[in-house]
């Protein structure tokens, strides 16, 4: 320990008079390697085109979503980023379908065609495009019959 509690005059432990790296005998003979000059490849926007400026045509909205799936087969966007109804809503409808099936079976009046029609009616009110009702119906049925 030193008189000042282990700290040198210049901060942490002070500077040492010792050299960090001792020179070797060979280091004086080996000079730093010279770098070869790079080749100029130009910039990415240096194209040799000399013709007139052409406008970009309006192609409309992209027919594919960010995952590459066709947008035509999707419904309204949901809160969780999935196309169509949210996962939560799909689960709610699946639970409703299971509960109704169980209740109607116990009452002796289960008609699956009628129950399917009721689910489709609910989906028609919640889905933007009528052609997407069957897509969402299939998503609900997948959850209903999941093992």
QUICORSUL-V156978 format. One record per helix or strand of 2 or more residues. SS is the DSSP state (~ for helix, > for strand). FROM is the first residue (numbers start at 1). LEN is the number of residues. Records with the same first field share a line. If there is no record, write none. Layout:
SS: FROM-LEN, FROM-LEN
This chain:
~: 26-3, 71-3, 87-21, 112-15, 130-15
